Amino acid sequence: MANNNSNSSQINVPEAREAMRNMKHEVANELGITLNQGYNGNNISAKDAGHIGGNMVKKMIEAQERQMSGNSRF
């Protein structure tokens, strides 16, 4: 069932906050999108933000699939 949080980008595991931030910057760099530290809503387009988020989700799904298959190489 869906979580009824008003903030869909909430980090559910606080210990993962830094890793998520690092992943966001890594993905943005791979896509050639420049991010500043902190809030970037005024610096990038919604399209670029969507590309970053979509690629983050893709990487997380791939990592989980590898873990579930017993192949933990990243």
PDB file of N, CA, C and O in Angstrom:
ATOM      1  N   MET A   1       0.827  -1.170   0.000  1.00  0.00           N
ATOM      2  CA  MET A   1       0.000   0.000   0.000  1.00  0.00           C
ATOM      3  C   MET A   1       0.875   1.238   0.000  1.00  0.00           C
ATOM      4  O   MET A   1       1.952   1.226   0.596  1.00  0.00           O
ATOM      5  N   ALA A   2       0.449   2.287  -0.641  1.00  0.00           N
ATOM      6  CA  ALA A   2       1.219   3.515  -0.769  1.00  0.00           C
ATOM      7  C   ALA A   2       1.355   4.215   0.571  1.00  0.00           C
ATOM      8  O   ALA A   2       0.440   4.208   1.395  1.00  0.00           O
ATOM      9  N   ASN A   3       2.515   4.818   0.768  1.00  0.00           N
ATOM     10  CA  ASN A   3       2.768   5.616   1.953  1.00  0.00           C
ATOM     11  C   ASN A   3       2.139   6.983   1.741  1.00  0.00           C
ATOM     12  O   ASN A   3       2.338   7.583   0.684  1.00  0.00           O
ATOM     13  N   ASN A   4       1.404   7.487   2.686  1.00  0.00           N
ATOM     14  CA  ASN A   4       0.684   8.746   2.532  1.00  0.00           C
ATOM     15  C   ASN A   4       1.487   9.944   2.999  1.00  0.00           C
ATOM     16  O   ASN A   4       0.927  10.850   3.615  1.00  0.00           O
ATOM     17  N   ASN A   5       2.771   9.974   2.729  1.00  0.00           N
ATOM     18  CA  ASN A   5       3.600  11.125   3.079  1.00  0.00           C
ATOM     19  C   ASN A   5       3.327  12.266   2.123  1.00  0.00           C
ATOM     20  O   ASN A   5       3.094  12.051   0.933  1.00  0.00           O
ATOM     21  N   SER A   6       3.356  13.486   2.649  1.00  0.00           N
ATOM     22  CA  SER A   6       3.171  14.643   1.783  1.00  0.00           C
ATOM     23  C   SER A   6       4.435  14.951   0.988  1.00  0.00           C
ATOM     24  O   SER A   6       4.377  15.674  -0.007  1.00  0.00           O
ATOM     25  N   ASN A   7       5.576  14.411   1.416  1.00  0.00           N
ATOM     26  CA  ASN A   7       6.846  14.634   0.729  1.00  0.00           C
ATOM     27  C   ASN A   7       7.309  13.315   0.130  1.00  0.00           C
ATOM     28  O   ASN A   7       7.831  12.457   0.842  1.00  0.00           O
ATOM     29  N   SER A   8       7.122  13.149  -1.164  1.00  0.00           N
ATOM     30  CA  SER A   8       7.455  11.881  -1.810  1.00  0.00           C
ATOM     31  C   SER A   8       8.952  11.627  -1.899  1.00  0.00           C
ATOM     32  O   SER A   8       9.361  10.501  -2.184  1.00  0.00           O
ATOM     33  N   SER A   9       9.778  12.635  -1.665  1.00  0.00           N
ATOM     34  CA  SER A   9      11.225  12.443  -1.737  1.00  0.00           C
ATOM     35  C   SER A   9      11.840  12.226  -0.362  1.00  0.00           C
ATOM     36  O   SER A   9      13.052  12.366  -0.200  1.00  0.00           O
ATOM     37  N   GLN A  10      11.033  11.891   0.617  1.00  0.00           N
ATOM     38  CA  GLN A  10      11.505  11.645   1.967  1.00  0.00           C
ATOM     39  C   GLN A  10      12.446  10.451   1.986  1.00  0.00           C
ATOM     40  O   GLN A  10      12.187   9.438   1.335  1.00  0.00           O
ATOM     41  N   ILE A  11      13.534  10.570   2.730  1.00  0.00           N
ATOM     42  CA  ILE A  11      14.458   9.458   2.911  1.00  0.00           C
ATOM     43  C   ILE A  11      13.912   8.601   4.045  1.00  0.00           C
ATOM     44  O   ILE A  11      13.819   9.070   5.180  1.00  0.00           O
ATOM     45  N   ASN A  12      13.549   7.355   3.759  1.00  0.00           N
ATOM     46  CA  ASN A  12      12.980   6.472   4.768  1.00  0.00           C
ATOM     47  C   ASN A  12      14.031   5.841   5.662  1.00  0.00           C
ATOM     48  O   ASN A  12      13.722   5.401   6.770  1.00  0.00           O
ATOM     49  N   VAL A  13      15.273   5.792   5.192  1.00  0.00           N
ATOM     50  CA  VAL A  13      16.379   5.264   5.982  1.00  0.00           C
ATOM     51  C   VAL A  13      17.388   6.396   6.140  1.00  0.00           C
ATOM     52  O   VAL A  13      18.210   6.624   5.252  1.00  0.00           O
ATOM     53  N   PRO A  14      17.331   7.110   7.271  1.00  0.00           N
ATOM     54  CA  PRO A  14      18.196   8.293   7.434  1.00  0.00           C
ATOM     55  C   PRO A  14      19.670   8.011   7.191  1.00  0.00           C
ATOM     56  O   PRO A  14      20.395   8.890   6.726  1.00  0.00           O
ATOM     57  N   GLU A  15      20.128   6.800   7.496  1.00  0.00           N
ATOM     58  CA  GLU A  15      21.541   6.457   7.294  1.00  0.00           C
ATOM     59  C   GLU A  15      21.917   6.470   5.808  1.00  0.00           C
ATOM     60  O   GLU A  15      23.103   6.494   5.478  1.00  0.00           O
ATOM     61  N   ALA A  16      20.934   6.454   4.913  1.00  0.00           N
ATOM     62  CA  ALA A  16      21.198   6.428   3.471  1.00  0.00           C
ATOM     63  C   ALA A  16      21.246   7.826   2.859  1.00  0.00           C
ATOM     64  O   ALA A  16      21.516   7.966   1.667  1.00  0.00           O
ATOM     65  N   ARG A  17      20.990   8.855   3.654  1.00  0.00           N
ATOM     66  CA  ARG A  17      20.897  10.220   3.130  1.00  0.00           C
ATOM     67  C   ARG A  17      22.138  10.632   2.326  1.00  0.00           C
ATOM     68  O   ARG A  17      22.014  11.148   1.215  1.00  0.00           O
ATOM     69  N   GLU A  18      23.304  10.410   2.874  1.00  0.00           N
ATOM     70  CA  GLU A  18      24.547  10.807   2.193  1.00  0.00           C
ATOM     71  C   GLU A  18      24.765   9.997   0.922  1.00  0.00           C
ATOM     72  O   GLU A  18      25.189  10.539  -0.099  1.00  0.00           O
ATOM     73  N   ALA A  19      24.476   8.702   0.981  1.00  0.00           N
ATOM     74  CA  ALA A  19      24.632   7.852  -0.210  1.00  0.00           C
ATOM     75  C   ALA A  19      23.687   8.307  -1.317  1.00  0.00           C
ATOM     76  O   ALA A  19      24.069   8.319  -2.487  1.00  0.00           O
ATOM     77  N   MET A  20      22.465   8.678  -0.965  1.00  0.00           N
ATOM     78  CA  MET A  20      21.503   9.159  -1.961  1.00  0.00           C
ATOM     79  C   MET A  20      21.982  10.479  -2.573  1.00  0.00           C
ATOM     80  O   MET A  20      21.885  10.679  -3.784  1.00  0.00           O
ATOM     81  N   ARG A  21      22.491  11.361  -1.742  1.00  0.00           N
ATOM     82  CA  ARG A  21      23.020  12.642  -2.238  1.00  0.00           C
ATOM     83  C   ARG A  21      24.178  12.388  -3.197  1.00  0.00           C
ATOM     84  O   ARG A  21      24.266  13.016  -4.252  1.00  0.00           O
ATOM     85  N   ASN A  22      25.063  11.466  -2.827  1.00  0.00           N
ATOM     86  CA  ASN A  22      26.205  11.145  -3.692  1.00  0.00           C
ATOM     87  C   ASN A  22      25.737  10.545  -5.004  1.00  0.00           C
ATOM     88  O   ASN A  22      26.265  10.876  -6.065  1.00  0.00           O
ATOM     89  N   MET A  23      24.741   9.658  -4.938  1.00  0.00           N
ATOM     90  CA  MET A  23      24.222   9.040  -6.155  1.00  0.00           C
ATOM     91  C   MET A  23      23.610  10.106  -7.066  1.00  0.00           C
ATOM     92  O   MET A  23      23.804  10.074  -8.281  1.00  0.00           O
ATOM     93  N   LYS A  24      22.879  11.041  -6.482  1.00  0.00           N
ATOM     94  CA  LYS A  24      22.254  12.103  -7.278  1.00  0.00           C
ATOM     95  C   LYS A  24      23.320  12.892  -8.037  1.00  0.00           C
ATOM     96  O   LYS A  24      23.156  13.177  -9.223  1.00  0.00           O
ATOM     97  N   HIS A  25      24.401  13.242  -7.360  1.00  0.00           N
ATOM     98  CA  HIS A  25      25.460  14.012  -8.016  1.00  0.00           C
ATOM     99  C   HIS A  25      26.212  13.166  -9.046  1.00  0.00           C
ATOM    100  O   HIS A  25      26.613  13.675 -10.093  1.00  0.00           O
ATOM    101  N   GLU A  26      26.401  11.882  -8.753  1.00  0.00           N
ATOM    102  CA  GLU A  26      27.063  10.986  -9.706  1.00  0.00           C
ATOM    103  C   GLU A  26      26.226  10.852 -10.978  1.00  0.00           C
ATOM    104  O   GLU A  26      26.757  10.952 -12.084  1.00  0.00           O
ATOM    105  N   VAL A  27      24.931  10.628 -10.825  1.00  0.00           N
ATOM    106  CA  VAL A  27      24.043  10.479 -11.984  1.00  0.00           C
ATOM    107  C   VAL A  27      23.994  11.776 -12.779  1.00  0.00           C
ATOM    108  O   VAL A  27      24.070  11.756 -14.007  1.00  0.00           O
ATOM    109  N   ALA A  28      23.868  12.899 -12.090  1.00  0.00           N
ATOM    110  CA  ALA A  28      23.840  14.196 -12.779  1.00  0.00           C
ATOM    111  C   ALA A  28      25.120  14.392 -13.586  1.00  0.00           C
ATOM    112  O   ALA A  28      25.072  14.855 -14.726  1.00  0.00           O
ATOM    113  N   ASN A  29      26.249  14.045 -13.004  1.00  0.00           N
ATOM    114  CA  ASN A  29      27.525  14.172 -13.695  1.00  0.00           C
ATOM    115  C   ASN A  29      27.566  13.281 -14.936  1.00  0.00           C
ATOM    116  O   ASN A  29      28.024  13.709 -15.995  1.00  0.00           O
ATOM    117  N   GLU A  30      27.088  12.044 -14.807  1.00  0.00           N
ATOM    118  CA  GLU A  30      27.035  11.128 -15.952  1.00  0.00           C
ATOM    119  C   GLU A  30      26.169  11.688 -17.075  1.00  0.00           C
ATOM    120  O   GLU A  30      26.449  11.461 -18.253  1.00  0.00           O
ATOM    121  N   LEU A  31      25.108  12.427 -16.706  1.00  0.00           N
ATOM    122  CA  LEU A  31      24.194  12.999 -17.693  1.00  0.00           C
ATOM    123  C   LEU A  31      24.649  14.372 -18.191  1.00  0.00           C
ATOM    124  O   LEU A  31      24.013  14.958 -19.067  1.00  0.00           O
ATOM    125  N   GLY A  32      25.745  14.881 -17.632  1.00  0.00           N
ATOM    126  CA  GLY A  32      26.245  16.196 -18.041  1.00  0.00           C
ATOM    127  C   GLY A  32      25.438  17.350 -17.464  1.00  0.00           C
ATOM    128  O   GLY A  32      25.409  18.440 -18.034  1.00  0.00           O
ATOM    129  N   ILE A  33      24.781  17.108 -16.327  1.00  0.00           N
ATOM    130  CA  ILE A  33      23.971  18.133 -15.669  1.00  0.00           C
ATOM    131  C   ILE A  33      24.732  18.619 -14.447  1.00  0.00           C
ATOM    132  O   ILE A  33      25.149  17.815 -13.612  1.00  0.00           O
ATOM    133  N   THR A  34      24.915  19.921 -14.337  1.00  0.00           N
ATOM    134  CA  THR A  34      25.643  20.502 -13.221  1.00  0.00           C
ATOM    135  C   THR A  34      24.701  20.771 -12.062  1.00  0.00           C
ATOM    136  O   THR A  34      23.695  21.465 -12.207  1.00  0.00           O
ATOM    137  N   LEU A  35      25.045  20.206 -10.899  1.00  0.00           N
ATOM    138  CA  LEU A  35      24.275  20.453  -9.685  1.00  0.00           C
ATOM    139  C   LEU A  35      25.139  21.207  -8.690  1.00  0.00           C
ATOM    140  O   LEU A  35      26.345  20.978  -8.592  1.00  0.00           O
ATOM    141  N   ASN A  36      24.515  22.094  -7.965  1.00  0.00           N
ATOM    142  CA  ASN A  36      25.164  22.756  -6.840  1.00  0.00           C
ATOM    143  C   ASN A  36      24.842  21.968  -5.585  1.00  0.00           C
ATOM    144  O   ASN A  36      23.916  21.157  -5.580  1.00  0.00           O
ATOM    145  N   GLN A  37      25.603  22.200  -4.514  1.00  0.00           N
ATOM    146  CA  GLN A  37      25.251  21.598  -3.229  1.00  0.00           C
ATOM    147  C   GLN A  37      23.953  22.223  -2.768  1.00  0.00           C
ATOM    148  O   GLN A  37      23.735  23.415  -2.981  1.00  0.00           O
ATOM    149  N   GLY A  38      23.095  21.454  -2.147  1.00  0.00           N
ATOM    150  CA  GLY A  38      21.840  21.976  -1.636  1.00  0.00           C
ATOM    151  C   GLY A  38      20.748  21.986  -2.692  1.00  0.00           C
ATOM    152  O   GLY A  38      20.728  21.144  -3.590  1.00  0.00           O
ATOM    153  N   TYR A  39      19.851  22.938  -2.576  1.00  0.00           N
ATOM    154  CA  TYR A  39      18.675  23.031  -3.437  1.00  0.00           C
ATOM    155  C   TYR A  39      19.055  23.433  -4.857  1.00  0.00           C
ATOM    156  O   TYR A  39      19.847  24.355  -5.050  1.00  0.00           O
ATOM    157  N   ASN A  40      18.495  22.744  -5.853  1.00  0.00           N
ATOM    158  CA  ASN A  40      18.792  23.029  -7.259  1.00  0.00           C
ATOM    159  C   ASN A  40      17.550  23.337  -8.070  1.00  0.00           C
ATOM    160  O   ASN A  40      17.618  23.416  -9.296  1.00  0.00           O
ATOM    161  N   GLY A  41      16.423  23.511  -7.413  1.00  0.00           N
ATOM    162  CA  GLY A  41      15.167  23.750  -8.110  1.00  0.00           C
ATOM    163  C   GLY A  41      15.169  24.967  -9.002  1.00  0.00           C
ATOM    164  O   GLY A  41      14.429  25.013  -9.985  1.00  0.00           O
ATOM    165  N   ASN A  42      15.976  25.943  -8.686  1.00  0.00           N
ATOM    166  CA  ASN A  42      16.060  27.146  -9.513  1.00  0.00           C
ATOM    167  C   ASN A  42      17.155  27.066 -10.565  1.00  0.00           C
ATOM    168  O   ASN A  42      17.291  27.961 -11.399  1.00  0.00           O
ATOM    169  N   ASN A  43      17.938  25.986 -10.523  1.00  0.00           N
ATOM    170  CA  ASN A  43      19.114  25.884 -11.398  1.00  0.00           C
ATOM    171  C   ASN A  43      18.965  24.906 -12.552  1.00  0.00           C
ATOM    172  O   ASN A  43      19.683  25.011 -13.546  1.00  0.00           O
ATOM    173  N   ILE A  44      18.039  23.953 -12.434  1.00  0.00           N
ATOM    174  CA  ILE A  44      17.886  22.948 -13.484  1.00  0.00           C
ATOM    175  C   ILE A  44      16.416  22.861 -13.891  1.00  0.00           C
ATOM    176  O   ILE A  44      15.521  23.245 -13.139  1.00  0.00           O
ATOM    177  N   SER A  45      16.198  22.356 -15.081  1.00  0.00           N
ATOM    178  CA  SER A  45      14.828  22.219 -15.581  1.00  0.00           C
ATOM    179  C   SER A  45      14.158  20.996 -14.959  1.00  0.00           C
ATOM    180  O   SER A  45      14.825  20.095 -14.451  1.00  0.00           O
ATOM    181  N   ALA A  46      12.838  20.983 -15.009  1.00  0.00           N
ATOM    182  CA  ALA A  46      12.091  19.823 -14.528  1.00  0.00           C
ATOM    183  C   ALA A  46      12.463  18.581 -15.337  1.00  0.00           C
ATOM    184  O   ALA A  46      12.509  17.475 -14.798  1.00  0.00           O
ATOM    185  N   LYS A  47      12.725  18.764 -16.612  1.00  0.00           N
ATOM    186  CA  LYS A  47      13.115  17.649 -17.466  1.00  0.00           C
ATOM    187  C   LYS A  47      14.432  17.036 -16.983  1.00  0.00           C
ATOM    188  O   LYS A  47      14.550  15.815 -16.883  1.00  0.00           O
ATOM    189  N   ASP A  48      15.424  17.888 -16.682  1.00  0.00           N
ATOM    190  CA  ASP A  48      16.706  17.384 -16.186  1.00  0.00           C
ATOM    191  C   ASP A  48      16.543  16.712 -14.828  1.00  0.00           C
ATOM    192  O   ASP A  48      17.151  15.672 -14.573  1.00  0.00           O
ATOM    193  N   ALA A  49      15.724  17.300 -13.957  1.00  0.00           N
ATOM    194  CA  ALA A  49      15.479  16.695 -12.643  1.00  0.00           C
ATOM    195  C   ALA A  49      14.851  15.315 -12.825  1.00  0.00           C
ATOM    196  O   ALA A  49      15.200  14.377 -12.109  1.00  0.00           O
ATOM    197  N   GLY A  50      13.940  15.187 -13.764  1.00  0.00           N
ATOM    198  CA  GLY A  50      13.319  13.903 -14.045  1.00  0.00           C
ATOM    199  C   GLY A  50      14.297  12.882 -14.569  1.00  0.00           C
ATOM    200  O   GLY A  50      14.223  11.705 -14.217  1.00  0.00           O
ATOM    201  N   HIS A  51      15.219  13.327 -15.415  1.00  0.00           N
ATOM    202  CA  HIS A  51      16.253  12.414 -15.931  1.00  0.00           C
ATOM    203  C   HIS A  51      17.123  11.916 -14.785  1.00  0.00           C
ATOM    204  O   HIS A  51      17.455  10.732 -14.719  1.00  0.00           O
ATOM    205  N   ILE A  52      17.492  12.819 -13.885  1.00  0.00           N
ATOM    206  CA  ILE A  52      18.330  12.424 -12.754  1.00  0.00           C
ATOM    207  C   ILE A  52      17.588  11.408 -11.888  1.00  0.00           C
ATOM    208  O   ILE A  52      18.124  10.344 -11.579  1.00  0.00           O
ATOM    209  N   GLY A  53      16.363  11.735 -11.501  1.00  0.00           N
ATOM    210  CA  GLY A  53      15.581  10.835 -10.648  1.00  0.00           C
ATOM    211  C   GLY A  53      15.319   9.498 -11.300  1.00  0.00           C
ATOM    212  O   GLY A  53      15.425   8.458 -10.651  1.00  0.00           O
ATOM    213  N   GLY A  54      14.979   9.512 -12.573  1.00  0.00           N
ATOM    214  CA  GLY A  54      14.712   8.267 -13.284  1.00  0.00           C
ATOM    215  C   GLY A  54      15.928   7.369 -13.357  1.00  0.00           C
ATOM    216  O   GLY A  54      15.824   6.152 -13.206  1.00  0.00           O
ATOM    217  N   ASN A  55      17.076   7.970 -13.588  1.00  0.00           N
ATOM    218  CA  ASN A  55      18.310   7.176 -13.655  1.00  0.00           C
ATOM    219  C   ASN A  55      18.722   6.664 -12.277  1.00  0.00           C
ATOM    220  O   ASN A  55      19.300   5.584 -12.160  1.00  0.00           O
ATOM    221  N   MET A  56      18.422   7.446 -11.229  1.00  0.00           N
ATOM    222  CA  MET A  56      18.693   6.967  -9.872  1.00  0.00           C
ATOM    223  C   MET A  56      17.849   5.727  -9.579  1.00  0.00           C
ATOM    224  O   MET A  56      18.352   4.738  -9.046  1.00  0.00           O
ATOM    225  N   VAL A  57      16.580   5.786  -9.927  1.00  0.00           N
ATOM    226  CA  VAL A  57      15.686   4.645  -9.702  1.00  0.00           C
ATOM    227  C   VAL A  57      16.177   3.433 -10.492  1.00  0.00           C
ATOM    228  O   VAL A  57      16.196   2.317  -9.974  1.00  0.00           O
ATOM    229  N   LYS A  58      16.567   3.649 -11.727  1.00  0.00           N
ATOM    230  CA  LYS A  58      17.070   2.551 -12.553  1.00  0.00           C
ATOM    231  C   LYS A  58      18.277   1.885 -11.897  1.00  0.00           C
ATOM    232  O   LYS A  58      18.361   0.657 -11.855  1.00  0.00           O
ATOM    233  N   LYS A  59      19.215   2.691 -11.382  1.00  0.00           N
ATOM    234  CA  LYS A  59      20.406   2.142 -10.728  1.00  0.00           C
ATOM    235  C   LYS A  59      20.042   1.391  -9.447  1.00  0.00           C
ATOM    236  O   LYS A  59      20.627   0.348  -9.152  1.00  0.00           O
ATOM    237  N   MET A  60      19.080   1.916  -8.687  1.00  0.00           N
ATOM    238  CA  MET A  60      18.679   1.246  -7.449  1.00  0.00           C
ATOM    239  C   MET A  60      17.997  -0.084  -7.746  1.00  0.00           C
ATOM    240  O   MET A  60      18.220  -1.066  -7.037  1.00  0.00           O
ATOM    241  N   ILE A  61      17.178  -0.125  -8.774  1.00  0.00           N
ATOM    242  CA  ILE A  61      16.521  -1.377  -9.158  1.00  0.00           C
ATOM    243  C   ILE A  61      17.559  -2.388  -9.620  1.00  0.00           C
ATOM    244  O   ILE A  61      17.496  -3.556  -9.238  1.00  0.00           O
ATOM    245  N   GLU A  62      18.506  -1.957 -10.430  1.00  0.00           N
ATOM    246  CA  GLU A  62      19.556  -2.872 -10.894  1.00  0.00           C
ATOM    247  C   GLU A  62      20.360  -3.418  -9.717  1.00  0.00           C
ATOM    248  O   GLU A  62      20.680  -4.606  -9.688  1.00  0.00           O
ATOM    249  N   ALA A  63      20.690  -2.569  -8.749  1.00  0.00           N
ATOM    250  CA  ALA A  63      21.450  -3.015  -7.580  1.00  0.00           C
ATOM    251  C   ALA A  63      20.644  -4.035  -6.777  1.00  0.00           C
ATOM    252  O   ALA A  63      21.194  -5.036  -6.317  1.00  0.00           O
ATOM    253  N   GLN A  64      19.364  -3.789  -6.608  1.00  0.00           N
ATOM    254  CA  GLN A  64      18.519  -4.724  -5.864  1.00  0.00           C
ATOM    255  C   GLN A  64      18.385  -6.050  -6.611  1.00  0.00           C
ATOM    256  O   GLN A  64      18.415  -7.116  -5.994  1.00  0.00           O
ATOM    257  N   GLU A  65      18.239  -5.990  -7.914  1.00  0.00           N
ATOM    258  CA  GLU A  65      18.155  -7.223  -8.704  1.00  0.00           C
ATOM    259  C   GLU A  65      19.433  -8.035  -8.570  1.00  0.00           C
ATOM    260  O   GLU A  65      19.381  -9.258  -8.441  1.00  0.00           O
ATOM    261  N   ARG A  66      20.591  -7.356  -8.598  1.00  0.00           N
ATOM    262  CA  ARG A  66      21.864  -8.063  -8.432  1.00  0.00           C
ATOM    263  C   ARG A  66      21.931  -8.703  -7.056  1.00  0.00           C
ATOM    264  O   ARG A  66      22.359  -9.849  -6.923  1.00  0.00           O
ATOM    265  N   GLN A  67      21.511  -7.966  -6.029  1.00  0.00           N
ATOM    266  CA  GLN A  67      21.540  -8.495  -4.676  1.00  0.00           C
ATOM    267  C   GLN A  67      20.622  -9.710  -4.554  1.00  0.00           C
ATOM    268  O   GLN A  67      20.986 -10.706  -3.928  1.00  0.00           O
ATOM    269  N   MET A  68      19.448  -9.628  -5.144  1.00  0.00           N
ATOM    270  CA  MET A  68      18.495 -10.731  -5.072  1.00  0.00           C
ATOM    271  C   MET A  68      18.979 -11.955  -5.838  1.00  0.00           C
ATOM    272  O   MET A  68      18.634 -13.085  -5.491  1.00  0.00           O
ATOM    273  N   SER A  69      19.771 -11.735  -6.872  1.00  0.00           N
ATOM    274  CA  SER A  69      20.280 -12.857  -7.661  1.00  0.00           C
ATOM    275  C   SER A  69      21.539 -13.464  -7.047  1.00  0.00           C
ATOM    276  O   SER A  69      22.027 -14.497  -7.505  1.00  0.00           O
ATOM    277  N   GLY A  70      22.060 -12.813  -6.006  1.00  0.00           N
ATOM    278  CA  GLY A  70      23.275 -13.309  -5.367  1.00  0.00           C
ATOM    279  C   GLY A  70      24.538 -12.747  -5.964  1.00  0.00           C
ATOM    280  O   GLY A  70      25.633 -13.093  -5.523  1.00  0.00           O
ATOM    281  N   ASN A  71      24.417 -11.885  -6.962  1.00  0.00           N
ATOM    282  CA  ASN A  71      25.562 -11.259  -7.600  1.00  0.00           C
ATOM    283  C   ASN A  71      25.634  -9.821  -7.111  1.00  0.00           C
ATOM    284  O   ASN A  71      24.972  -8.945  -7.669  1.00  0.00           O
ATOM    285  N   SER A  72      26.431  -9.565  -6.076  1.00  0.00           N
ATOM    286  CA  SER A  72      26.443  -8.252  -5.452  1.00  0.00           C
ATOM    287  C   SER A  72      27.441  -7.275  -6.077  1.00  0.00           C
ATOM    288  O   SER A  72      27.702  -6.215  -5.509  1.00  0.00           O
ATOM    289  N   ARG A  73      27.999  -7.621  -7.237  1.00  0.00           N
ATOM    290  CA  ARG A  73      28.923  -6.694  -7.911  1.00  0.00           C
ATOM    291  C   ARG A  73      28.164  -5.471  -8.379  1.00  0.00           C
ATOM    292  O   ARG A  73      27.058  -5.587  -8.907  1.00  0.00           O
ATOM    293  N   PHE A  74      28.749  -4.298  -8.190  1.00  0.00           N
ATOM    294  CA  PHE A  74      28.141  -3.057  -8.659  1.00  0.00           C
ATOM    295  C   PHE A  74      28.979  -2.566  -9.752  1.00  0.00           C
ATOM    296  O   PHE A  74      28.686  -1.521 -10.332  1.00  0.00           O
TER     297      PHE A  74
END
